C-alpha cells in the first residue's frame, strides 16, 4: 500500500541513470503528479475526522447515507483531524 502520510510522494523521482532533457521532463512530471490532491471515498457516519488520514488539500467524499456533509477538504496538517466540510446535500 502506498504511503499516505502528509507530504508523501506517490511517484518516485527518476533514477540518476536518466539524464538530459528526459530527466528534466520526468522530474517535472513527477512533481506535477505528486502535487495533485489525493481523493478518497469514505462512508463513516461521523465524517472523516479521526477516521481518514491525509495531507493539506486532500479531498474526501463521504458516501454515508443520511449525511448532510458530503465533500471534505483537509485544512490542517495533522494526520487524522483537520477535515473541513465544504459541500452539503440538500
C-alpha positions, 0 to 999 in steps of 0.5 A: 500500500502506498504511503499516505502520510502528509507530504508523501510522494506517490511517484518516485523521482527518476533514477540518476541513470536518466539524464538530459532533457528526459530527466528534466521532463520526468522530474517535472512530471513527477512533481506535477503528479505528486502535487495533485490532491489525493481523493478518497471515498469514505462512508463513516457516519461521523465524517472523516475526522479521526477516521481518514488520514491525509495531507493539506488539500486532500479531498474526501467524499463521504458516501454515508447515507443520511449525511448532510456533509458530503465533500471534505477538504483537509485544512490542517496538517495533522494526520487524522483531524483537520477535515473541513466540510465544504459541500452539503446535500440538500 
